[in-house]
Amino acid sequence: MTDTIDARDYYLITFWSDLPRKNYAAPKVRRDIREFLESQGVQTIHIKHDKLEQLEKDLKVHQQISREGKKLFGTILQYPLKPVINVTRNSSDIPFKALELIHKISDHKITLVHDIKSIQSSIFGKSPSNSQLTETYDLELKLMLESDSIIAHSVPMIDYLSSYFNIPHKKMFSLNIFDYKGLPFVPKLRNGKTSNIAFAGYLGISKKKLLDMLYSELPKNPNLNYNVYGSDFPRDFYQRSDITYNGSVNPNILPQILNENNDFGLLWDEFNPLQKDYYRMIAPHKCSLYIRSLLPLIVPSNTYIGEFVELNKIGITIDNLCDIETVDFKNLQIDFEKLKEIQKKLDAGYFTMSAINRALR
């Protein structure tokens, strides 16, 4: 499978909406996917939440072009839809209408799943009501049932979607990991004397439990240092001499910064029981960032990404943060050639294109 789309029988379009310009992972990954698709000739329609009539006109124009070229009119939708579906009152009215337009006109509908909002909101949200969760579930159910092909994070997520929405396995395809574009850089040479561990991600007050855990449970060791990167960090509340907050960095240059200053990338969360179930099937964007940074990963065991890391020998898995203390970092057997191979694939959009090709067959 190559990193190009073989869409000879299809005229493909994807959708785009304005996203926040802050240094967050989710907008970055969505932009990357759009740019990978556009590089292969996929057309983009800009969705404006207050101009659904224009969306319908644009769809019909593209449909006519596909008819003239004697091709099927295919659409690629990144879910959650934009504007973002949060579980708030009347939040999915516009997405429902946009979805109806898209599915009414399209011959082959591909949905690429970033998050399952009805599940994610109950785990990470602010106690949404049953009616709000039901509204979101109804939208997701409609989307999944009407899609001709669904691209999920992993095989475990495919199994979950099949059970949760009663979706046949045959129309679902595994992405395996999210691609990540970045600027080229020359990897640093590691001296092996100390181990600098990066932790990147949103650090706002909603992450208080996670930050409490990191600052209390990360092992204190003279050979270990930690570098934290992310937005909205409440620095007045967290102080530790071996943990350095390095601010928020543009995600396009973040891989180079991480590589220059770190030896490993850490993925961790609060991991209450519901979160553990969610992590058993997702491929977090943060792991793509670390791989794009050519950093071996430290990830939780008994998760999908843990299996991915162990299978490719690009890092280690741990059960608890305190396990970092027992790791012999100097003698770890990391397959850096495999890490470089996956990094190149992420930068080229390999996993996106591969999944789209399988979804079109």
N, C-alpha and C positions, 0 to 999 in steps of 0.2 A: 504494500500500500504506500502511495506517495503522498507528498504534502500538496497535491493539486486536486482540484475537483473535476471529476469526469461527469459532466452534466450535459452530454450531447443531446439528450432527449428533453431537457428541461430549460425553461427560462426562470431563473431563480431571483427572488427579491428577499430582502430582510428589512427589519424595521429599526428605527432609531428615535430616541427622544432625548432632550437635553438632560444631562446628568450633572450632579454637583462636581465642581472642579477641585474639591479638597483632595488630599492625598489618601484616599480610601481605596481598598483593594477591589471592591465590587465594581465600581465604575470603570476602573482600569481594565479588568478582565473583559467586561462587555465591549469596551472600545476595541480591545485587541481582536476579539472575535469578529466584530464588524469589519475591521481593517483587513483581517485575513480573508474574509469572504469577498470583500470588494477587490482585493488583489487578484481574485480568480474570476472577476467579471460579474459577481453578484451585484444586482442593483439595490439601492437603499431608498426606502420611503421614510421620510421624517414624520413622526406622529406628534401632533399637537393636540393636547387633551381637549381643547375647546373648539377644534376644527375637524370634527368627524366627517363632515360633508366633503371637505377637501381630501381626507383620507380615502373616501369611497371613489372620488374622481381619479385620484392617483392610481388606485388599485385597478380600475377599469382601463386606464391608459396602458399600464403594464400588461394586463391580461390581453389586450388587443395586439400588442407587440408580440406576445408569445404565440397568439393565433396566426399572425402573419408569418412567423417563422416556423409554423407547424410544430410547436413545442408545447409541452405541458407547463402550465403556470404553477410553479412551486413557490411556497413561502417558508421562510425560516424565522421562527419566533423565539426570542430568548425570554424565558419565564423565570422570575416574575415579570409581568408586563410593566411597562412604564407609562404613566406615572406609577411609582412603586405602590404595590398593593399592601398597605398596612391594614391591620384589622381595626379599622375605625369606622364610625358611622358613615354609611353611604359611600364607602371607599371604593367599592368594586363596580359602581354603576357605569362609569366611563370604560373601564377595562372590559366589562361584559359587552358593551356596544361595539367597541373596537374589535373584540374577538369575533363577534357575530359577522361583522363586515369582512374580516380577513378570511374566515372559514367559508363564508357564503360564496366567495369568488374564487378561492384557490382550488386547484386540481389535486395538489399534493402538499400536505401541511406537515412541516417538520417543527417539532418543539424541542428546544434545547433547555434542559432544566438546570437552573442554578441552585434554587432552594425550593423546598416544599413548604410554602408559607403556613399552611394550616397546621403543620407539625412544628415548624420552627417557632411560630408565634406562641404556641402553648409551652414551649421549652424556654425561650429567651424573652418572650414578650412581657408586657405589663398586665398580666391577668385579664386577657380579653374575655368578653362575655361569650356564652354559648352561641348566641345569635350571630355575633361577629365571626366566630370560628366557622359556624355553619355556612355563612355567606362566602367566606374564603374557600371552604371545602367545595361548595357548589361550583364556584368558578373553576377551580382546579379539576374537578371531575369532568365538567363540560370540556375543558381544554384537552384533557388526556383522552377522553372518549372520541372526540372529533379529530384528533391528530392522526395522520397516517403513519408517522414515524416519531418516536420519542427518543431523544438522546439523554441518558441519565449519567450520573457520575461514574457508576460502577455496577458490576453484576449484583452485589448485595442491594443496591438501590433499585435495580430492575426487579428483583424479587419482592422488595417492599412495595413498589408501585403496583405490581401485579396483584398483590394481596389487598392493598389499601383501596385501590380504585377498580379492581377487577379488570385489569388491562392484560391482554394476551402478551406473552413473552415475545412472540415473533415480531411484534412491531416496535420493540425497544432495543436500543443499542448502547453499548458502554463507551463513554468518552475515555475512561481510565484516569486521566489527569487533565487539568486545564492548561492550555498553552499560555505563554507569557512573553510578550515582546519586550526587548530592552536594548539599550545602547551597548555596543561592543566594548569590552575592556580586557586588559591583560591581567590574568589571575595573579594574586600575590604568592610569593614563596613562603611557606610556613616553617617556623623555626622549631616547633614542637616543644618549646619550653613551658608555655602556658596554653590554656584553652580558653578562648574568648567565645562566649555563647550569645548569639543574637536572639532577641525576642521582639518581633515586629507585629503591629496591629493596632486597632483602635483601643485607646486607653482611657476613655471617658469614665464618668462616675458610674455608669451602668456596669462597668467592669470592676467595681470595687471588690467583690468577693475574689475575683481572679487575681487582682493586684495584691490583696491581703495575702493570698496563698503564695504568690511568687516571692514577696518580700519576707515572708516568714519561713518558707519551706525550701527555697533554693539553697543548696549546701554552701556553707562558708568554708572556703579552702584557699590557701595562698596561691594555688596554681589555677584557680578558676576566677574568671571575671565575666560579668554579664553586661551586655549593651542592649538598652531598650529603645525602640523606635516607634513613634506613633503620635496620633493627634489627641489633643485635649487631656493630656496627662496632668493629674492634680499633684504636682511635684511637692507642694507644701506638706502633703500628708505622708510622703514616702521618701525615706532617706536610708541609704545603706552604702557604705564606702566601696563595696565591690560591685555595685549596680549603678551604671551610668545611663542617665536619660539623654538621648541624642537628638531629640526633637522630631518633627515631622518632615519627611523627605519625599520629594517628587518620586512616584513609583517607577518612572522611566529610568532614573539614575540610581534608585535605591539598590539594585543588585550590585553595582560597582562599589557603593559605600559599604554594603554588608560584607562583600568579599575582602575589601581592604582592611577591615577592622575586626573580622570574626573568623572563627574556625568551624563553627557549627551553628545550625539554626534550630531553635526550639519551638515546637508546636505544643501548646497546652491550653486547657480550659478548666472551668470549675469541675466538670465531669460529675454532675449529679446523675442519678440513674437514667433519666430521660436523655440527657446530653450524651451519655455513653452509647445509648442505642443509636442516636443520630450520627455520631462519629464512626460507628461501625459500617456506615454505608457512604459517607461523603468523602470527596477528594478536596480538602480545603485549599482555597486559593493561596494561602500562606505557604503551603508546601511547594507550590509552583514557583513562588518568589524565591524560596531558599535554593531550589534546584537551579533556577535561572542565575542565582548568585554563586553557583558552584560551591555551595556549602553542604556538607553532609548533614543529615537531619537527625534530630532527637525527637521522637514522636511516641505517643502512647501506644502501648501494646493492646492487642485484641481489638484493633480497629482496621478499617479498610486500608488507610494510608500506612499503617504499621506493616501490614502484609506486603504492600507495594514496596516499601523501603527495604524490608528484609529480603524479598524476592530479588531485587536488583542490587542488593548489597551497597546501598548508598547512605547508610546511616545505622542507627540503633533504635530499639524500642525499650521503653521503661514502663514500669507499673506505677511508680510514684516519683515525684520530684527529687526526693532524697536519694533515689537510686543513682543520680548523677554522680554522687560522691564516690561510688564504687567503680565507676567506669575507668578503665585504663586507656585514656585518650591517646597516649603516645603509641600504643601498639594495636589500635583498632584496625581491622582489615576492611578498609573502604575501597570499593571499586571506582576509582576516580575516572577511569576511562568510560565506564558505564554512565557515571554522573555527567560527564561531558557530552556523551551521546544523547542522553535525554534532554540536556540543556539545549542542544542544537535543534532538537525536534520541537521543543517548546517555542523557541524563537522563530521557527519557520511555520508554526501553525499546524504541525503534523497531526496532532491528535484531533483537532477540530475537523480538518479535511478528511481524515480517515473515517471519522464517524459520519460525516455528511455523505460520503460516498456509499457507505453501507446503508445509510437511511434511504438513499435514492434507489437502491436496487429492489 
